[in-house]
């Protein structure tokens, strides 16, 4: 095809919606496409025969577009989903849904029986979870010093305790295997 003489305006192309409803099924799209091709074919047959070379060229291009539309619709119908496979998938999905419903019903029945068997203990446990017992706050036995002098006194006391521990002789234990 020859290149277009005029560039398309970018705003007109970007704001143009492709379809009125983007949620069309493939069957609905195919039906609409076939109806469009039918309307084009009816219009082209009502037109007069072309008399010059550009008119013939335009008619041939239009006929090629219509033929492509029909071939696309036919190809989609030919390679569309097999109805037997669709029915088999639908039956499998229905059986899986039924199994899930039975499993859910069994789980609900088991939980109801379990609650009934546990009786008052279950109710008491539910209330205990909903209203936790308050935690007792105990005072800190080693509060942090607030002034520099207190920090110094506390450090001196710890250093003195460590020095006394080092002066004392620590008992040395000997293993029974080593000779004295």
C-alpha positions in Angstrom: 0.0 0.0 0.0 1.3 3.5 -0.7 2.2 5.6 2.3 -0.6 8.0 3.4 -0.1 11.6 2.3 -1.3 13.2 5.5 -0.3 12.1 9.0 -3.1 11.2 11.3 -3.6 13.5 14.2 -2.3 11.7 17.4 -5.2 13.0 19.6 -7.8 11.6 17.3 -6.2 8.2 17.3 -5.6 8.0 21.0 -9.0 9.1 22.1 -10.8 6.8 19.6 -12.4 3.8 21.4 -12.0 0.5 19.7 -15.3 -1.0 20.8 -18.3 0.4 22.6 -18.1 -2.4 25.2 -14.7 -4.0 25.9 -16.4 -6.9 27.7 -17.6 -8.6 24.6 -17.3 -12.4 24.3 -15.4 -13.8 21.3 -18.7 -15.0 19.8 -20.2 -11.5 20.1 -17.2 -10.0 18.4 -17.3 -12.5 15.6 -21.0 -11.9 15.1 -20.5 -8.1 15.0 -17.5 -8.5 12.6 -19.5 -10.7 10.3 -22.5 -8.3 10.3 -20.1 -5.4 9.5 -18.7 -7.4 6.5 -22.2 -8.2 5.4 -23.1 -4.5 5.4 -20.0 -3.6 3.5 -20.7 -6.2 0.9 -24.3 -5.0 0.4 -23.1 -1.4 0.0 -20.3 -2.3 -2.5 -22.8 -4.3 -4.6 -25.2 -1.3 -4.8 -22.4 1.0 -6.1 -21.9 1.7 -9.8 -19.0 -0.1 -11.6 -15.8 1.9 -11.5 -14.9 3.6 -14.7 -11.3 4.6 -14.2 -8.1 3.0 -12.8 -8.2 4.6 -9.3 -11.9 3.6 -8.9 -11.0 0.0 -9.9 -8.1 0.0 -7.5 -10.3 1.3 -4.7 -13.0 -1.4 -5.4 -10.3 -4.1 -5.4 -8.9 -2.9 -2.1 -12.4 -2.8 -0.6 -13.2 -6.3 -1.8 -9.9 -7.5 -0.3 -10.8 -6.0 3.1 -14.2 -7.6 3.0 -12.7 -11.0 2.0 -10.2 -10.7 4.9 -13.0 -10.0 7.3 -14.9 -13.1 6.2 -11.8 -15.3 6.3 -11.0 -14.1 9.8 -14.5 -14.9 11.0 -14.4 -18.3 9.3 -11.0 -19.1 10.8 -12.1 -18.2 14.3 -15.2 -20.3 13.9 -13.2 -23.2 12.5 -10.5 -23.1 15.2 -12.9 -22.1 18.0 -13.4 -24.2 21.1 -14.7 -27.7 20.5 -18.2 -28.0 22.0 -17.4 -31.4 23.4 -14.4 -30.0 25.3 -16.4 -27.1 26.6 -19.1 -29.5 27.9 -16.4 -31.7 29.5 -14.8 -28.7 31.2 -18.1 -27.4 32.4 -19.0 -30.9 33.8 -15.6 -31.1 35.5 -16.0 -27.6 37.0 -19.5 -28.5 38.3 -18.2 -31.7 39.9 -15.3 -29.8 41.6 -17.7 -27.2 42.8 -20.0 -29.9 44.2 -17.0 -31.6 46.0 -16.0 -28.2 47.5 -19.6 -27.7 48.8 -19.7 -31.2 50.3 -16.3 -30.6 51.9 -17.4 -27.2 53.3 -20.6 -28.7 54.7 -18.5 -31.5 56.4 -16.1 -28.9 57.9 -19.0 -26.8 59.2 -20.7 -29.8 60.7 -17.5 -31.0 62.4 -16.9 -27.5 63.9 -20.5 -27.3 65.2 -20.2 -30.8 66.7 -16.9 -29.9 68.3 -18.3 -26.8 69.8 -21.2 -28.7 71.1 -18.9 -31.4 72.6 -16.7 -28.8 74.3 -19.7 -27.1 75.7 -19.1 -24.5 78.4 -15.3 -24.7 78.1 -15.6 -23.4 74.5 -17.7 -20.5 75.6 -15.4 -19.6 78.5 -12.4 -19.8 76.2 -14.1 -17.4 73.8 -14.8 -14.9 76.6 -11.2 -15.2 77.8 -9.9 -14.3 74.4 -12.2 -11.4 74.0 -11.4 -9.9 77.5 -7.8 -10.5 78.4 -6.7 -10.2 82.0 -4.7 -7.0 82.8 -1.0 -7.5 83.3 0.4 -6.5 86.7 3.0 -3.7 86.4 6.0 -4.3 88.7 8.5 -1.6 89.6 11.9 -1.9 88.0 14.5 -3.2 90.5 17.4 -1.5 88.8 16.2 1.9 87.7 18.4 3.9 85.4 20.4 6.7 87.1 19.2 10.1 86.3 22.2 12.3 87.1 25.9 12.1 86.2 26.9 11.8 89.9 24.6 8.7 90.3 26.2 7.1 87.2 29.7 7.7 88.7 28.7 6.2 92.1 27.1 3.2 90.5 30.2 2.6 88.3 32.5 2.9 91.3 30.4 0.4 93.2 30.5 -2.1 90.3 34.3 -1.6 89.9 34.8 -2.2 93.7 32.8 -5.4 93.6 34.8 -6.6 90.6 38.1 -5.9 92.3 37.1 -7.8 95.5 36.1 -10.8 93.3 39.5 -10.8 91.7 41.4 -10.6 95.0 39.6 -13.6 96.4 41.2 -16.8 95.4 39.0 -18.8 93.2 39.0 -22.6 93.8 40.7 -24.5 91.0 39.1 -27.7 90.2 41.1 -30.5 88.8 39.8 -33.2 86.7 40.2 -36.7 88.1 42.4 -37.7 85.1 45.2 -35.1 85.8 47.8 -35.9 88.5 48.2 -33.4 91.4 
